[in-house]
Amino acid sequence: MNLKQEKQEMEYDIPYHYLPKFIDGNVIPGLELDWASEYLLSLRLVEEYVEYLKPNSLLDIGCGDGRLANEMSIKFPKMAFTGIDYSKRAIRFAQAMQNTTNVEFLAVDLKHEEKEMLEKYDMVTSIEVLEHIPIDSVREFFHLNISRVKKNGYFLIIVPHENKKLIDKHEQHFSSEKILELIDKCPRKLEAVEFRYLDNNSWIFELFRRAIKNRFYTLNPLWRAFLKKKITYSRGEEGVSGRIFCLIRCN
């Protein structure tokens, strides 16, 4: 591969040719995701706790296209990472984006795995997954997640807070009280080590967001500053938070 080819190869971190779209006669130059800053904050939090707790292995349940496990596998080359998701299509994306040998992705439905085949991990993450589980199955799914954690390991979850309006694809949103109820009713002894309340869901914050970005215009310098603030805003109050983080120790 010559130098020019190597430069081209470096640009294929993502399939960027798929980003621009032609929709209803309009050119859409790229995807702009309203939840981008929230997702980046989730990645930063996981990285922060991996650095602090130093697990040897991590399982990401509901990994989707695998960004979390793929990025962490690069930053922590001595760790072993596994990402699982029931969506075979998502897993194919995750595998296509894989650049390291210390991560694997599997199409797995936790409910249908044989118990004796379940590998356990030092840390298990569930990033905005529980809200997609039917209400009458949440407790069972939570227990299945916990069953993958080694003794004295950690379960890390991030879910939308009840402060946020429920959207069509979500079954429910959560509060610290709801999470503590799941913990208390688990047959395994668990300890809620830490709660963190993410984002800012107050009407003042939302009014400011709409003032700098709406369907008529975007004030780019202010919008970039706003996104940066959201990515670092991870110690708010529960009453105005948009999401909730919980670190659980599994004894």
Phi, psi and omega per residue, in radians:
M1 nan 2.156 -3.138
N2 -1.407 3.101 -3.039
L3 -1.062 -0.761 3.138
K4 -1.116 -0.672 3.122
Q5 -1.183 -0.632 3.106
E6 -1.133 -0.693 3.095
K7 -1.100 -0.722 3.101
Q8 -1.115 -0.721 -3.128
E9 -1.064 -0.661 -3.117
M10 -1.143 -0.427 -3.140
E11 -1.352 -0.186 -3.099
Y12 -1.596 0.696 2.989
D13 -1.139 -0.588 3.043
I14 -2.341 2.757 3.094
P15 -1.320 1.334 -2.928
Y16 -1.190 -0.340 3.114
H17 -1.146 -0.303 3.141
Y18 -1.488 -0.137 -3.036
L19 -1.282 -0.870 3.115
P20 -1.235 2.478 -3.115
K21 -2.283 2.736 3.030
F22 -2.084 1.792 -3.003
I23 -2.160 2.151 3.109
D24 0.911 0.713 3.109
G25 1.394 0.033 -3.117
N26 -1.938 2.474 3.070
V27 -1.510 2.105 3.071
I28 -1.846 1.853 -2.978
P29 -1.156 -0.418 -3.129
G30 -3.022 3.036 3.132
L31 -1.501 2.341 3.046
E32 -2.112 1.962 -2.996
L33 -1.733 2.133 -3.123
D34 -1.090 -0.471 -3.075
W35 -1.694 0.230 -3.053
A36 -1.009 -0.842 -3.083
S37 -1.154 -0.632 3.113
E38 -1.108 -0.738 -3.126
Y39 -1.170 -0.716 3.123
L40 -1.114 -0.629 3.070
L41 -1.118 -0.693 3.088
S42 -1.033 -0.779 3.110
L43 -1.057 -0.749 -3.127
R44 -1.127 -0.688 3.139
L45 -1.144 -0.786 3.112
V46 -1.047 -0.796 3.120
E47 -1.037 -0.735 -3.141
E48 -1.035 -0.771 -3.087
Y49 -1.373 -0.497 3.025
V50 -1.143 -0.756 3.110
E51 -1.088 -0.676 -3.077
Y52 -1.341 -0.786 -3.033
L53 -1.549 -0.363 3.079
K54 0.919 0.963 3.056
P55 -1.254 2.747 3.075
N56 -1.578 -0.390 -3.102
S57 -2.491 2.600 -3.136
L58 -2.474 2.325 3.047
L59 -1.965 2.182 3.070
D60 -1.804 1.912 -3.108
I61 -1.544 2.261 -3.044
G62 1.281 0.819 -2.983
C63 -1.253 -0.272 -3.114
G64 1.045 -2.266 -3.110
D65 -1.432 0.132 2.907
G66 1.453 0.237 -3.056
R67 -1.061 -0.777 -3.091
L68 -1.018 -0.962 -3.103
A69 -1.119 -0.676 3.124
N70 -1.107 -0.799 -3.132
E71 -1.183 -0.748 -3.136
M72 -1.129 -0.586 -3.126
S73 -1.151 -0.491 3.085
I74 -1.340 -0.741 -3.083
K75 -1.318 -0.455 -3.117
F76 -2.227 1.312 -3.005
P77 -1.157 -0.307 -3.131
K78 -1.548 -0.131 3.114
M79 -1.570 2.780 3.036
A80 -1.898 2.248 -3.095
F81 -2.085 2.486 3.033
T82 -2.344 2.351 3.043
G83 -2.075 2.331 3.109
I84 -2.234 2.584 3.103
D85 -2.758 2.570 3.117
Y86 -1.277 -0.313 -3.101
S87 -1.464 1.962 3.115
K88 -1.147 -0.577 3.133
R89 -1.148 -0.764 3.110
A90 -1.077 -0.719 -3.137
I91 -1.127 -0.638 3.088
R92 -1.101 -0.687 3.051
F93 -1.077 -0.810 -3.120
A94 -1.030 -0.772 3.139
Q95 -1.168 -0.623 3.125
A96 -1.162 -0.534 -3.114
M97 -1.560 -0.040 -3.067
Q98 -1.208 2.298 -3.126
N99 -2.172 0.034 -3.084
T100 -2.277 2.929 -3.141
T101 -1.746 -0.071 -3.106
N102 -1.723 0.394 3.087
V103 -2.428 2.510 3.038
E104 -2.393 2.673 -3.129
F105 -2.210 2.333 -3.066
L106 -2.300 2.406 3.017
A107 -1.454 1.848 -3.001
V108 -2.393 2.386 2.959
D109 -1.865 1.938 -3.048
L110 -0.944 -0.638 -3.065
K111 -1.134 -0.425 -3.036
H112 -1.926 0.188 3.069
E113 -1.421 2.514 3.068
E114 -1.253 2.287 -3.052
K115 -1.021 -0.677 -3.083
E116 -1.217 -0.214 -3.118
M117 -1.714 0.010 -3.043
L118 -1.324 2.033 3.029
E119 -1.383 2.605 3.139
K120 -1.937 2.703 -3.009
Y121 -2.318 2.707 3.100
D122 -1.163 -0.602 3.116
M123 -2.428 2.415 3.042
V124 -2.160 2.352 3.123
T125 -2.057 2.544 3.071
S126 -2.415 1.659 -3.018
I127 -1.709 1.837 3.121
E128 0.915 0.997 3.120
V129 -2.035 -0.764 -3.028
L130 -0.989 -0.539 -3.114
E131 -1.184 -0.268 3.138
H132 -1.576 -0.132 -3.071
I133 -1.536 2.316 3.088
P134 -0.901 2.478 -3.015
I135 -0.971 -0.709 -3.099
D136 -1.316 -0.056 3.130
S137 -1.999 -0.048 -3.033
V138 -1.085 -0.778 -3.092
R139 -1.088 -0.778 3.111
E140 -1.083 -0.762 -3.130
F141 -1.143 -0.704 3.091
F142 -1.039 -0.787 3.130
H143 -1.112 -0.661 3.092
L144 -1.103 -0.699 3.075
N145 -1.050 -0.833 -3.121
I146 -1.084 -0.603 -3.101
S147 -1.121 -0.289 3.140
R148 -1.546 -0.045 -3.088
V149 -1.655 2.315 3.080
K150 -1.141 2.838 3.059
K151 -1.023 2.306 -3.103
N152 1.153 0.316 3.041
G153 -1.558 -3.000 -3.024
Y154 -2.290 2.496 3.036
F155 -2.016 2.188 -3.076
L156 -2.057 2.118 -3.132
I157 -2.201 2.579 2.991
I158 -2.311 2.235 -3.132
V159 -2.427 2.754 3.044
P160 -1.145 2.508 3.114
H161 -1.482 2.722 3.096
E162 -1.051 -0.329 3.094
N163 -1.093 -0.453 -3.136
K164 -1.494 2.500 3.112
K165 -1.132 2.360 3.133
L166 -1.197 2.305 3.111
I167 -1.811 2.907 -2.983
D168 -0.997 -0.683 -3.040
K169 -1.476 0.004 3.097
H170 -1.816 2.466 3.099
E171 -1.462 -0.662 3.127
Q172 -2.852 2.831 2.970
H173 -1.972 3.014 -2.912
F174 -2.224 2.939 3.012
S175 -2.398 2.977 3.087
S176 -1.066 -0.613 3.134
E177 -1.104 -0.743 3.122
K178 -1.132 -0.702 -3.142
I179 -1.169 -0.732 3.103
L180 -1.093 -0.594 3.094
E181 -1.143 -0.725 3.073
L182 -1.084 -0.714 3.133
I183 -1.121 -0.807 -3.085
D184 -1.120 -0.559 -3.068
K185 -1.605 0.050 3.092
C186 -1.387 2.344 3.140
P187 -1.128 -0.372 3.111
R188 -1.520 2.557 3.129
K189 -1.292 2.086 -3.092
L190 -2.186 2.695 3.096
E191 -2.320 2.149 3.052
A192 -1.362 1.791 -3.052
V193 -1.325 -0.696 -3.046
E194 -2.760 2.416 2.929
F195 -1.931 2.478 2.978
R196 -2.352 2.449 -3.055
Y197 -1.907 2.038 -2.908
L198 -1.778 2.693 3.071
D199 1.148 -3.074 3.106
N200 -2.416 1.998 -3.063
N201 -1.815 0.283 -3.106
S202 -1.262 2.731 -3.115
W203 -1.173 -0.516 3.118
I204 -1.163 -0.775 3.123
F205 -1.094 -0.732 -3.138
E206 -1.176 -0.667 3.104
L207 -1.094 -0.737 3.112
F208 -1.116 -0.728 3.132
R209 -1.038 -0.784 -3.114
R210 -1.213 -0.460 3.132
A211 -1.243 -0.503 -3.094
I212 -1.778 -0.284 3.092
K213 -2.571 2.084 3.095
N214 -2.637 -3.008 -3.052
R215 -1.276 -0.163 -3.138
F216 -1.695 -0.593 -3.089
Y217 -2.812 2.867 3.015
T218 -2.350 2.175 3.059
L219 -1.526 1.594 -2.920
N220 -0.978 -0.825 3.139
P221 -1.041 -0.766 3.119
L222 -1.188 -0.642 3.135
W223 -1.135 -0.718 3.107
R224 -1.134 -0.703 3.102
A225 -1.131 -0.668 3.120
F226 -1.091 -0.809 3.140
L227 -1.106 -0.710 3.121
K228 -1.091 -0.706 3.112
K229 -1.085 -0.743 -3.121
K230 -1.136 -0.629 -3.120
I231 -1.183 -0.489 -3.120
T232 -1.730 -0.069 -3.069
Y233 -1.529 1.608 -3.032
S234 -2.314 0.273 3.111
R235 -2.366 0.849 -3.106
G236 -1.465 -2.971 3.117
E237 -1.717 2.576 -3.079
E238 -1.091 -0.599 -3.064
G239 -1.078 -0.400 -3.128
V240 -2.139 0.153 -3.058
S241 -1.349 2.697 3.092
G242 -1.727 -0.434 3.115
R243 -2.474 2.876 -3.124
I244 -2.289 2.368 3.126
F245 -1.956 2.436 3.055
C246 -2.450 2.303 3.036
L247 -1.830 2.158 -3.047
I248 -2.089 2.246 3.061
R249 -1.613 2.300 -3.085
C250 -1.881 1.869 -3.057
N251 -1.523 nan nan
